[in-house]
Amino acid sequence: MIEATQNKLHFSIRMVNAENAEQIIKIYAPYVSQTAISFEDVIPSVDEMQNRISGITNDYPWLVAVDQNLQVL
């Protein structure tokens, strides 16, 4: 885990886990529903995001920044 401080915001960078799916969706949802950037038009379900996390992390790293309360930033 990497820890950093920027403008008094303390956060850590670590590997994602399936329990982060709901928090990731909250970040990702506006990009799906309000832009064309994601090339998706339906916000993924928690199950779908967990499957994506599992599939991607089998071969590649997926990092998340978390605050002191372990909330994904």
PDB file as gemmi writes it, atoms N, CA and C in Angstrom:
CRYST1    1.000    1.000    1.000  90.00  90.00  90.00 P 1                      
ATOM      1  N   MET A   1       0.841  -1.160   0.000  1.00  0.00           N  
ATOM      2  CA  MET A   1       0.000   0.000   0.000  1.00  0.00           C  
ATOM      3  C   MET A   1       0.895   1.233   0.000  1.00  0.00           C  
ATOM      4  N   ILE A   2       0.542   2.203  -0.813  1.00  0.00           N  
ATOM      5  CA  ILE A   2       1.272   3.461  -0.881  1.00  0.00           C  
ATOM      6  C   ILE A   2       0.449   4.503  -0.147  1.00  0.00           C  
ATOM      7  N   GLU A   3       1.098   5.265   0.702  1.00  0.00           N  
ATOM      8  CA  GLU A   3       0.399   6.330   1.414  1.00  0.00           C  
ATOM      9  C   GLU A   3       0.927   7.666   0.934  1.00  0.00           C  
ATOM     10  N   ALA A   4       0.033   8.632   0.809  1.00  0.00           N  
ATOM     11  CA  ALA A   4       0.426   9.955   0.339  1.00  0.00           C  
ATOM     12  C   ALA A   4      -0.379  11.016   1.066  1.00  0.00           C  
ATOM     13  N   THR A   5       0.161  12.199   1.084  1.00  0.00           N  
ATOM     14  CA  THR A   5      -0.534  13.348   1.649  1.00  0.00           C  
ATOM     15  C   THR A   5      -0.478  14.458   0.623  1.00  0.00           C  
ATOM     16  N   GLN A   6      -1.630  15.041   0.329  1.00  0.00           N  
ATOM     17  CA  GLN A   6      -1.691  16.124  -0.628  1.00  0.00           C  
ATOM     18  C   GLN A   6      -2.692  17.142  -0.103  1.00  0.00           C  
ATOM     19  N   ASN A   7      -2.227  18.339   0.166  1.00  0.00           N  
ATOM     20  CA  ASN A   7      -3.095  19.396   0.685  1.00  0.00           C  
ATOM     21  C   ASN A   7      -3.889  18.937   1.904  1.00  0.00           C  
ATOM     22  N   LYS A   8      -3.227  18.232   2.794  1.00  0.00           N  
ATOM     23  CA  LYS A   8      -3.807  17.735   4.035  1.00  0.00           C  
ATOM     24  C   LYS A   8      -4.888  16.676   3.829  1.00  0.00           C  
ATOM     25  N   LEU A   9      -5.009  16.160   2.629  1.00  0.00           N  
ATOM     26  CA  LEU A   9      -5.904  15.037   2.363  1.00  0.00           C  
ATOM     27  C   LEU A   9      -5.054  13.787   2.432  1.00  0.00           C  
ATOM     28  N   HIS A  10      -5.333  12.931   3.386  1.00  0.00           N  
ATOM     29  CA  HIS A  10      -4.561  11.709   3.551  1.00  0.00           C  
ATOM     30  C   HIS A  10      -5.266  10.584   2.793  1.00  0.00           C  
ATOM     31  N   PHE A  11      -4.511   9.896   1.963  1.00  0.00           N  
ATOM     32  CA  PHE A  11      -5.085   8.781   1.227  1.00  0.00           C  
ATOM     33  C   PHE A  11      -4.021   7.722   0.997  1.00  0.00           C  
ATOM     34  N   SER A  12      -4.484   6.541   0.679  1.00  0.00           N  
ATOM     35  CA  SER A  12      -3.610   5.414   0.362  1.00  0.00           C  
ATOM     36  C   SER A  12      -4.016   4.866  -0.992  1.00  0.00           C  
ATOM     37  N   ILE A  13      -3.076   4.263  -1.671  1.00  0.00           N  
ATOM     38  CA  ILE A  13      -3.345   3.599  -2.942  1.00  0.00           C  
ATOM     39  C   ILE A  13      -3.108   2.112  -2.731  1.00  0.00           C  
ATOM     40  N   ARG A  14      -4.087   1.315  -3.131  1.00  0.00           N  
ATOM     41  CA  ARG A  14      -3.988  -0.126  -2.941  1.00  0.00           C  
ATOM     42  C   ARG A  14      -4.734  -0.833  -4.057  1.00  0.00           C  
ATOM     43  N   MET A  15      -4.608  -2.141  -4.087  1.00  0.00           N  
ATOM     44  CA  MET A  15      -5.339  -2.949  -5.065  1.00  0.00           C  
ATOM     45  C   MET A  15      -6.832  -2.920  -4.731  1.00  0.00           C  
ATOM     46  N   VAL A  16      -7.647  -2.901  -5.756  1.00  0.00           N  
ATOM     47  CA  VAL A  16      -9.098  -2.939  -5.592  1.00  0.00           C  
ATOM     48  C   VAL A  16      -9.515  -4.313  -5.077  1.00  0.00           C  
ATOM     49  N   ASN A  17     -10.684  -4.387  -4.456  1.00  0.00           N  
ATOM     50  CA  ASN A  17     -11.284  -5.674  -4.125  1.00  0.00           C  
ATOM     51  C   ASN A  17     -12.767  -5.604  -4.450  1.00  0.00           C  
ATOM     52  N   ALA A  18     -13.416  -6.743  -4.498  1.00  0.00           N  
ATOM     53  CA  ALA A  18     -14.816  -6.816  -4.911  1.00  0.00           C  
ATOM     54  C   ALA A  18     -15.732  -5.981  -4.017  1.00  0.00           C  
ATOM     55  N   GLU A  19     -15.350  -5.793  -2.768  1.00  0.00           N  
ATOM     56  CA  GLU A  19     -16.171  -4.997  -1.849  1.00  0.00           C  
ATOM     57  C   GLU A  19     -16.201  -3.523  -2.245  1.00  0.00           C  
ATOM     58  N   ASN A  20     -15.302  -3.088  -3.128  1.00  0.00           N  
ATOM     59  CA  ASN A  20     -15.268  -1.700  -3.579  1.00  0.00           C  
ATOM     60  C   ASN A  20     -16.225  -1.429  -4.733  1.00  0.00           C  
ATOM     61  N   ALA A  21     -16.898  -2.441  -5.236  1.00  0.00           N  
ATOM     62  CA  ALA A  21     -17.727  -2.304  -6.433  1.00  0.00           C  
ATOM     63  C   ALA A  21     -18.769  -1.204  -6.302  1.00  0.00           C  
ATOM     64  N   GLU A  22     -19.476  -1.151  -5.201  1.00  0.00           N  
ATOM     65  CA  GLU A  22     -20.537  -0.150  -5.044  1.00  0.00           C  
ATOM     66  C   GLU A  22     -19.969   1.265  -5.034  1.00  0.00           C  
ATOM     67  N   GLN A  23     -18.829   1.447  -4.365  1.00  0.00           N  
ATOM     68  CA  GLN A  23     -18.205   2.769  -4.328  1.00  0.00           C  
ATOM     69  C   GLN A  23     -17.700   3.176  -5.717  1.00  0.00           C  
ATOM     70  N   ILE A  24     -17.181   2.228  -6.451  1.00  0.00           N  
ATOM     71  CA  ILE A  24     -16.702   2.511  -7.807  1.00  0.00           C  
ATOM     72  C   ILE A  24     -17.868   2.900  -8.703  1.00  0.00           C  
ATOM     73  N   ILE A  25     -18.992   2.228  -8.556  1.00  0.00           N  
ATOM     74  CA  ILE A  25     -20.175   2.559  -9.355  1.00  0.00           C  
ATOM     75  C   ILE A  25     -20.633   3.984  -9.064  1.00  0.00           C  
ATOM     76  N   LYS A  26     -20.584   4.408  -7.818  1.00  0.00           N  
ATOM     77  CA  LYS A  26     -20.992   5.779  -7.479  1.00  0.00           C  
ATOM     78  C   LYS A  26     -20.116   6.807  -8.188  1.00  0.00           C  
ATOM     79  N   ILE A  27     -18.853   6.491  -8.365  1.00  0.00           N  
ATOM     80  CA  ILE A  27     -17.942   7.381  -9.086  1.00  0.00           C  
ATOM     81  C   ILE A  27     -18.192   7.292 -10.588  1.00  0.00           C  
ATOM     82  N   TYR A  28     -18.411   6.098 -11.091  1.00  0.00           N  
ATOM     83  CA  TYR A  28     -18.534   5.828 -12.522  1.00  0.00           C  
ATOM     84  C   TYR A  28     -19.895   6.212 -13.101  1.00  0.00           C  
ATOM     85  N   ALA A  29     -20.948   6.106 -12.322  1.00  0.00           N  
ATOM     86  CA  ALA A  29     -22.321   6.301 -12.804  1.00  0.00           C  
ATOM     87  C   ALA A  29     -22.540   7.621 -13.540  1.00  0.00           C  
ATOM     88  N   PRO A  30     -22.078   8.760 -13.035  1.00  0.00           N  
ATOM     89  CA  PRO A  30     -22.304  10.006 -13.777  1.00  0.00           C  
ATOM     90  C   PRO A  30     -21.657  10.017 -15.163  1.00  0.00           C  
ATOM     91  N   TYR A  31     -20.547   9.312 -15.315  1.00  0.00           N  
ATOM     92  CA  TYR A  31     -19.902   9.253 -16.627  1.00  0.00           C  
ATOM     93  C   TYR A  31     -20.721   8.417 -17.605  1.00  0.00           C  
ATOM     94  N   VAL A  32     -21.407   7.410 -17.088  1.00  0.00           N  
ATOM     95  CA  VAL A  32     -22.270   6.582 -17.934  1.00  0.00           C  
ATOM     96  C   VAL A  32     -23.546   7.331 -18.285  1.00  0.00           C  
ATOM     97  N   SER A  33     -24.173   7.933 -17.285  1.00  0.00           N  
ATOM     98  CA  SER A  33     -25.494   8.532 -17.492  1.00  0.00           C  
ATOM     99  C   SER A  33     -25.466   9.935 -18.101  1.00  0.00           C  
ATOM    100  N   GLN A  34     -24.339  10.642 -17.980  1.00  0.00           N  
ATOM    101  CA  GLN A  34     -24.326  12.036 -18.413  1.00  0.00           C  
ATOM    102  C   GLN A  34     -23.329  12.358 -19.528  1.00  0.00           C  
ATOM    103  N   THR A  35     -22.543  11.371 -19.953  1.00  0.00           N  
ATOM    104  CA  THR A  35     -21.563  11.614 -21.013  1.00  0.00           C  
ATOM    105  C   THR A  35     -21.524  10.422 -21.963  1.00  0.00           C  
ATOM    106  N   ALA A  36     -20.774  10.594 -23.035  1.00  0.00           N  
ATOM    107  CA  ALA A  36     -20.551   9.488 -23.976  1.00  0.00           C  
ATOM    108  C   ALA A  36     -19.166   8.886 -23.793  1.00  0.00           C  
ATOM    109  N   ILE A  37     -18.446   9.342 -22.813  1.00  0.00           N  
ATOM    110  CA  ILE A  37     -17.052   8.933 -22.594  1.00  0.00           C  
ATOM    111  C   ILE A  37     -16.899   7.433 -22.360  1.00  0.00           C  
ATOM    112  N   SER A  38     -17.818   6.826 -21.634  1.00  0.00           N  
ATOM    113  CA  SER A  38     -17.653   5.420 -21.250  1.00  0.00           C  
ATOM    114  C   SER A  38     -18.075   4.441 -22.346  1.00  0.00           C  
ATOM    115  N   PHE A  39     -18.803   4.907 -23.346  1.00  0.00           N  
ATOM    116  CA  PHE A  39     -19.377   4.050 -24.389  1.00  0.00           C  
ATOM    117  C   PHE A  39     -20.410   3.084 -23.820  1.00  0.00           C  
ATOM    118  N   GLU A  40     -20.875   3.344 -22.597  1.00  0.00           N  
ATOM    119  CA  GLU A  40     -21.937   2.543 -21.999  1.00  0.00           C  
ATOM    120  C   GLU A  40     -23.158   3.432 -21.827  1.00  0.00           C  
ATOM    121  N   ASP A  41     -24.345   2.835 -21.869  1.00  0.00           N  
ATOM    122  CA  ASP A  41     -25.545   3.631 -21.628  1.00  0.00           C  
ATOM    123  C   ASP A  41     -26.357   3.118 -20.445  1.00  0.00           C  
ATOM    124  N   VAL A  42     -25.905   2.042 -19.840  1.00  0.00           N  
ATOM    125  CA  VAL A  42     -26.545   1.488 -18.653  1.00  0.00           C  
ATOM    126  C   VAL A  42     -25.493   1.387 -17.547  1.00  0.00           C  
ATOM    127  N   ILE A  43     -25.827   1.922 -16.387  1.00  0.00           N  
ATOM    128  CA  ILE A  43     -24.900   1.848 -15.253  1.00  0.00           C  
ATOM    129  C   ILE A  43     -24.784   0.392 -14.820  1.00  0.00           C  
ATOM    130  N   PRO A  44     -23.577  -0.118 -14.686  1.00  0.00           N  
ATOM    131  CA  PRO A  44     -23.414  -1.521 -14.293  1.00  0.00           C  
ATOM    132  C   PRO A  44     -23.968  -1.779 -12.883  1.00  0.00           C  
ATOM    133  N   SER A  45     -24.476  -2.978 -12.686  1.00  0.00           N  
ATOM    134  CA  SER A  45     -24.931  -3.391 -11.358  1.00  0.00           C  
ATOM    135  C   SER A  45     -23.716  -3.707 -10.481  1.00  0.00           C  
ATOM    136  N   VAL A  46     -23.950  -3.868  -9.211  1.00  0.00           N  
ATOM    137  CA  VAL A  46     -22.868  -4.241  -8.295  1.00  0.00           C  
ATOM    138  C   VAL A  46     -22.291  -5.589  -8.713  1.00  0.00           C  
ATOM    139  N   ASP A  47     -23.148  -6.548  -9.057  1.00  0.00           N  
ATOM    140  CA  ASP A  47     -22.668  -7.860  -9.497  1.00  0.00           C  
ATOM    141  C   ASP A  47     -21.799  -7.747 -10.745  1.00  0.00           C  
ATOM    142  N   GLU A  48     -22.232  -6.930 -11.695  1.00  0.00           N  
ATOM    143  CA  GLU A  48     -21.462  -6.745 -12.927  1.00  0.00           C  
ATOM    144  C   GLU A  48     -20.106  -6.117 -12.621  1.00  0.00           C  
ATOM    145  N   MET A  49     -20.075  -5.110 -11.753  1.00  0.00           N  
ATOM    146  CA  MET A  49     -18.808  -4.461 -11.426  1.00  0.00           C  
ATOM    147  C   MET A  49     -17.893  -5.423 -10.676  1.00  0.00           C  
ATOM    148  N   GLN A  50     -18.454  -6.245  -9.805  1.00  0.00           N  
ATOM    149  CA  GLN A  50     -17.639  -7.246  -9.114  1.00  0.00           C  
ATOM    150  C   GLN A  50     -17.036  -8.226 -10.114  1.00  0.00           C  
ATOM    151  N   ASN A  51     -17.818  -8.620 -11.127  1.00  0.00           N  
ATOM    152  CA  ASN A  51     -17.297  -9.512 -12.170  1.00  0.00           C  
ATOM    153  C   ASN A  51     -16.185  -8.840 -12.963  1.00  0.00           C  
ATOM    154  N   ARG A  52     -16.347  -7.557 -13.253  1.00  0.00           N  
ATOM    155  CA  ARG A  52     -15.296  -6.821 -13.969  1.00  0.00           C  
ATOM    156  C   ARG A  52     -14.031  -6.749 -13.130  1.00  0.00           C  
ATOM    157  N   ILE A  53     -14.194  -6.464 -11.857  1.00  0.00           N  
ATOM    158  CA  ILE A  53     -13.029  -6.395 -10.962  1.00  0.00           C  
ATOM    159  C   ILE A  53     -12.309  -7.729 -10.949  1.00  0.00           C  
ATOM    160  N   SER A  54     -13.056  -8.808 -10.788  1.00  0.00           N  
ATOM    161  CA  SER A  54     -12.443 -10.150 -10.757  1.00  0.00           C  
ATOM    162  C   SER A  54     -11.745 -10.472 -12.065  1.00  0.00           C  
ATOM    163  N   GLY A  55     -12.408 -10.184 -13.168  1.00  0.00           N  
ATOM    164  CA  GLY A  55     -11.834 -10.503 -14.471  1.00  0.00           C  
ATOM    165  C   GLY A  55     -10.584  -9.699 -14.782  1.00  0.00           C  
ATOM    166  N   ILE A  56     -10.622  -8.409 -14.521  1.00  0.00           N  
ATOM    167  CA  ILE A  56      -9.483  -7.550 -14.835  1.00  0.00           C  
ATOM    168  C   ILE A  56      -8.302  -7.846 -13.919  1.00  0.00           C  
ATOM    169  N   THR A  57      -8.574  -8.023 -12.632  1.00  0.00           N  
ATOM    170  CA  THR A  57      -7.468  -8.211 -11.685  1.00  0.00           C  
ATOM    171  C   THR A  57      -6.823  -9.592 -11.788  1.00  0.00           C  
ATOM    172  N   ASN A  58      -7.417 -10.481 -12.562  1.00  0.00           N  
ATOM    173  CA  ASN A  58      -6.738 -11.759 -12.832  1.00  0.00           C  
ATOM    174  C   ASN A  58      -5.478 -11.541 -13.658  1.00  0.00           C  
ATOM    175  N   ASP A  59      -5.485 -10.501 -14.501  1.00  0.00           N  
ATOM    176  CA  ASP A  59      -4.367 -10.266 -15.412  1.00  0.00           C  
ATOM    177  C   ASP A  59      -3.665  -8.919 -15.219  1.00  0.00           C  
ATOM    178  N   TYR A  60      -4.382  -7.941 -14.676  1.00  0.00           N  
ATOM    179  CA  TYR A  60      -3.846  -6.586 -14.595  1.00  0.00           C  
ATOM    180  C   TYR A  60      -4.107  -5.988 -13.217  1.00  0.00           C  
ATOM    181  N   PRO A  61      -3.269  -5.055 -12.803  1.00  0.00           N  
ATOM    182  CA  PRO A  61      -3.546  -4.370 -11.536  1.00  0.00           C  
ATOM    183  C   PRO A  61      -4.665  -3.348 -11.720  1.00  0.00           C  
ATOM    184  N   TRP A  62      -5.478  -3.200 -10.715  1.00  0.00           N  
ATOM    185  CA  TRP A  62      -6.515  -2.161 -10.679  1.00  0.00           C  
ATOM    186  C   TRP A  62      -6.338  -1.504  -9.329  1.00  0.00           C  
ATOM    187  N   LEU A  63      -5.893  -0.279  -9.348  1.00  0.00           N  
ATOM    188  CA  LEU A  63      -5.596   0.434  -8.115  1.00  0.00           C  
ATOM    189  C   LEU A  63      -6.718   1.390  -7.766  1.00  0.00           C  
ATOM    190  N   VAL A  64      -6.927   1.592  -6.480  1.00  0.00           N  
ATOM    191  CA  VAL A  64      -7.873   2.582  -5.993  1.00  0.00           C  
ATOM    192  C   VAL A  64      -7.189   3.427  -4.928  1.00  0.00           C  
ATOM    193  N   ALA A  65      -7.614   4.662  -4.836  1.00  0.00           N  
ATOM    194  CA  ALA A  65      -7.187   5.538  -3.754  1.00  0.00           C  
ATOM    195  C   ALA A  65      -8.283   5.489  -2.697  1.00  0.00           C  
ATOM    196  N   VAL A  66      -7.905   5.326  -1.446  1.00  0.00           N  
ATOM    197  CA  VAL A  66      -8.882   5.279  -0.362  1.00  0.00           C  
ATOM    198  C   VAL A  66      -8.485   6.285   0.710  1.00  0.00           C  
ATOM    199  N   ASP A  67      -9.497   6.847   1.358  1.00  0.00           N  
ATOM    200  CA  ASP A  67      -9.225   7.776   2.445  1.00  0.00           C  
ATOM    201  C   ASP A  67      -9.014   7.021   3.756  1.00  0.00           C  
ATOM    202  N   GLN A  68      -8.909   7.755   4.834  1.00  0.00           N  
ATOM    203  CA  GLN A  68      -8.654   7.131   6.126  1.00  0.00           C  
ATOM    204  C   GLN A  68      -9.787   6.233   6.593  1.00  0.00           C  
ATOM    205  N   ASN A  69     -10.995   6.424   6.030  1.00  0.00           N  
ATOM    206  CA  ASN A  69     -12.150   5.585   6.369  1.00  0.00           C  
ATOM    207  C   ASN A  69     -12.332   4.442   5.372  1.00  0.00           C  
ATOM    208  N   LEU A  70     -11.327   4.255   4.518  1.00  0.00           N  
ATOM    209  CA  LEU A  70     -11.328   3.208   3.481  1.00  0.00           C  
ATOM    210  C   LEU A  70     -12.377   3.411   2.411  1.00  0.00           C  
ATOM    211  N   GLN A  71     -12.821   4.649   2.231  1.00  0.00           N  
ATOM    212  CA  GLN A  71     -13.761   4.985   1.170  1.00  0.00           C  
ATOM    213  C   GLN A  71     -12.978   5.275  -0.103  1.00  0.00           C  
ATOM    214  N   VAL A  72     -13.413   4.706  -1.221  1.00  0.00           N  
ATOM    215  CA  VAL A  72     -12.737   4.932  -2.489  1.00  0.00           C  
ATOM    216  C   VAL A  72     -12.944   6.384  -2.902  1.00  0.00           C  
ATOM    217  N   LEU A  73     -11.844   7.011  -3.276  1.00  0.00           N  
ATOM    218  CA  LEU A  73     -11.899   8.429  -3.690  1.00  0.00           C  
ATOM    219  C   LEU A  73     -12.052   8.556  -5.184  1.00  0.00           C  
TER     220      LEU A  73                                                      
END                                                                             
